[in-house]
Amino acid sequence: MSDGTALIELERVSRTFGGGGLMSQRRVIALQDFSLRIEEENPSIVAVVGESGSGKTTMARLLLGLERPTSGRVLYRGKDLHRLSGDEWPEFRRSVQAIFQDPFAVYNSFYKVDHVLTTPLRKFKLANSKEEARTMIEQALRAVGLDPDNTLGRYPHQLSGGQRQRTMVARTLLLRPKAIVADEPVSMIDASLRATVLGNLLQLKREFGISLIYITHDLTTAYQISDRIVVLHHGQVVEEGDPDQIVNHPNHPYTQLLINSIPEPDPERAWADDALDDTGDDEWEVTATQRALDVHGI
C-alpha cells in the first residue's frame, strides 16, 4: 500500500439501516468495517464480488457520495467526502464516475442520444465550440467501438441495449475521470456478448489510465479483468487478494461456494484470459443509484 494520498478511500466504513425507533424495521447491517483504497498514480481494477445482499451496491453508493456511512470515513484525496466545499464537489463528480447495469433510465426518450453526450461537456465546460464538442464525442464513441454515424442522431429506442451501454461508457470517457465505479455492468448482457463489454472496461485502464471498481456477483469476470478481488458476504470482507490466489486457493467457504456455483461446462475455459479475445456487437442493459446520480449532477 502506498504512503501517498489515495484518490478515494473507504476507511473502516459501516452502514446500517433501520432500528431507529419503536415502529422502525429491524436493524440491518449492510456493510461492516469495510476499507478500500484506490491510488491515483497507480491505476488498477479492483473487483468486489458477492451475491445479492452482500453489501456491494451500498459500498458503491458510499464511494459515489450517495450514502453517508454510519461510521468510518469516505475520503477524496485525503478530505472527508461529505465535507467538501461547493467548489470541490464538481471536481469529485468529474473524477469519480459510474457505470451501471441498464443505462436506459438516464436517456430522455424525447431527446436523441447526442443529448446525453453533450450535457457533460456543457456542464464541465470541456469544449470551446460545437465543432470541438462534436470531435470529442466522435473520438469517445470510436474508442468504445461505436460508429458515430450509426449512433448520433438516433433516439434511445433505436439503439440496442449494448449500444446504449457503450454510449454511456463513451459519455464517461469524455470526462476523463480518475476512477469509475462499475456496478454489475455486464450482468444483463447475453453471455456470448460479455467479452466486448469487458474489453471496453479493460481498455479504460490500459489506454486511459482509469482505475475501475468492478462490482459483480460473477467471480469469472472478476478473475478475468481485475488486479485484486475482494469477496463480500453479508456486508463483511471474507477474503481479499490476488485473483489467482482467490480462485485457485480459496480460504473461505463462501468463496468456494461462488466458485462451485459457476455453470461452466469447460472449467479451464471459464478462467482463461483469452476468454476476452472474442468481440462482437452487444446487448447491454439503472438502478435507483443511477437515478440518484442524475439528481446529484451527472
N, C-alpha and C positions, 0 to 999 in steps of 0.2 A: 504494500500500500504506500502511495506517495505521501510525502510530508507537505506537499503543496496544497493550495486551496482547491477543493473539488468544485466542479461546475454545479452539481446538485447533489445533495446528500440527505438521506433519511437517517437521523441519529436516534436510535432506540425508540422509534415511534410505536405507539399503540393507538388503536381506535376502537371505541366501544359504542354501541347503540342501545337505547332503551334503558330501563331501570332507574328512571329519574323521578318516579312518583308512584302513588298508590294505583293509579289507573293505567300506568305505562306498561308496555310489554316487557317481557323478561330481558335482562341484560345480555347482550350478545357481544362477544369479543371478536371483532372482525380481523384485527391484526394486533399482534402482541410482540413488543420488544424487537421490532424489525429494523435492521440497519442496511443501508445500501449507499454506495459511493460511486459516482460517475466522474472520472477525471476529465478535465477539459483538454489537456495536452496529449492524452493517450486514448484516442477513440477506441471503443470496444463494443461488443454486443453481449449484453447480459440477458439471459433468458430466465424468467421467473415462471416456474411450472407448477401447476396444481389443478385439481378438479374444481368444478363449480362449488362455491362456498369456501374456497381455501383462503380468500383474502386478496386475490390478485387484483381485482378491479378497485378495491378500496386502496390498495397500495398505489395504483395508477392515479387515482383521484388525489391522493396526498401529494404525489410528485408534481402534479399539474396545478396544485393550489386550489383545487375544487372542494377539498375537505380539510378541516383543521384536525390535527392529531389530538387525541385525548391527553396524551403525554408524549414527551420527546419533542424533537425539533425537526423541521424541514428547512434546510439551508440552501441558499442560492449564492454561490461564490462567497461563502462564509457568513452571509447575512441571513437572519431569520426571514423566511419567505413571506410570512404574514406581517412583517414589519417593514417591508419595502415601501419606499416613498412612491407617490403618484408618478414621478418621473421614471422610477426604476421598474415599475410593472410592465410597461411596454417592452422594455429590453428583455425581461424574463419571458414574456409571451412569445417574442420572436425567437429567443434562444432555445426554448424547450417546447417543441411542437408535439402533436398527437396524430395517430392514425388508428382508426377503429374498424370494426367488422363491416359495417354497412354504411357507406357514405351518403346514401340516398337522402337522408333527412336534412343534410346541410345544403342540398340543392333546392332552390325555389323553382317549382315546375313552370313558372311563368317566365323564367329567365333562361337564356341559353347558357351552356356550361362556361362560356367565356367569363360570365359574371363572377363565378367562384374563383377564377384565376386572377382577375383584375382587382378584386376587392382588397386582398392583402397588399398588393403593390401600391394601391392608393393609400391604404391605412398607414403603411410604414414609409410612404414617400420614397419608394425604391426606384422609380423610373421618372425621368425628366420629361418624357413626351410619350404620346400614344404609340409612336413608332418604336421607341425603346422598349416600352411595355410589351408590345407585340413580339419583338425579337426575343425578349426574356422568356415569355410564355412558350414560344415555339421551341426554344432550346430546352426548356424544362420538360416539355412533352416528349421531345425526341429522346431525352435522357432516360425516360422510363419506357421507351419502345412504342410510343404512340405517334401516329402521323397527324401533324397539326391540321392538315387539310381535311382529314376524315374525323376530326374531333371538334374543332372550333366551329361555331355557327350552328351547332346541334343542341337540341333540348335533352335534358337528362334521360327521359324515357327512350330516347333514340340511341342511347349507348347501352352496351351490355353491362352487367354488374362489374365485370372485370375492368372494362374501360372506365367506368365511373370511379372505381377504387384507384386505378393507376393515375387518373386525373387528380385525385386527392394527394397522391404521392408527389406528383409534379407541383401541385399547389404548395405543399410543404417545402419542397426543394427550392422554390422561388425565394423563400425567406432565409435560406442558408442557415438553418438552426445548428446549434452545437449538439443537441440531443433530441431524439424522438422517442416518445412513449407509444409503442405499437401494441394495442390491446386486442388480442385474438384476430389479427388482420387477415388470416387465411382460413379461419375455421368454417366459413360458409362457402368456400370455394370447392369445386369438384376436385377430387383427389388427383386426377390426371393433369390438372392445370395449376397446382400449387407451386410447382418449381419456378414458373415465371415470376410469380409474386415474391417468392423467397429470394430469387435472383436480384430483384429490384431492391430488396432490403439489404442484401449483402453489398450491393453497389453503393448504397448510401454511405457505408463505412469506407469501403475500399477506394472509391473515386472521389468522395466529397469530404471524408474525414468526420463524418457524423456518427456519434455514439447512438446506440439503439438499446432501449429496454424493451425486450420482446416478451410479451405476456401471452402465455398459451397453456392449454391443457395437454398439448401434444409433445411428448418427450422426443419423438422422432425429429420433428422440425427444429426443436430446440437444440438437439445434438448437431444437426446439420449446419446451423449458421452461427452458433454462439461461441464466445470465448470462455464463458463461465455460466454455469447453471445453478440456480437457487430453487430448491424444491420447497414449496409451501404446503402445509397441511393444517387445516383448522386455524389459520392465522399465524402459525409459527413456522420458522425455518427448521426443517428436519434434516436437511442435507444441503451442502453447498460445495462447489469445487469445479475442477476441470471436467469438461464434458466426457472425455474418455474414462476418467475415474468414476464419474457418476453412473455411466451406462454399463461399464464392464465390471465394476466392483462396488455396487451399491451397498451402503452401510445400513440404511433404514428400510424396514419392511414396506413402508408406503412407496418409496422409490421403486422397490422391486415390484410392487403391485402395478405401478404405472407402466413399467417395462413389460410385464406379463399381459397387460390389457391391450397391447398394440396388435390389431388384427392384420398381420402381415404374413403372407404365405412364404416369403423368402426373407428370413430374418437378417441375413447378411446384406441384402439389398436395402433393407429398412435403414441401416446405419451408414450406408455408403455415401461418401462425399459427392460422388458423381451423380447421385440422385437429383442434384440440382442442375445437371447439364441439359436436361430436357427443357425446351422452351415452346411456347405456343400462345394462342390467344386464351383469354382467361375469363372466368366468371367469378368476380369478387363480390362481397355484399357488405344503425348507430344506436347507439345506446343512449340512455339519459345522460351519460357522461359527455358524449359528444355535443348534445344539445346545450349542456351547461357551458361547454367551451365557447359556443357562439354567444351566449349571454355575457361571458367574460371578455369577449372582444376579438376572437379569431374564428 
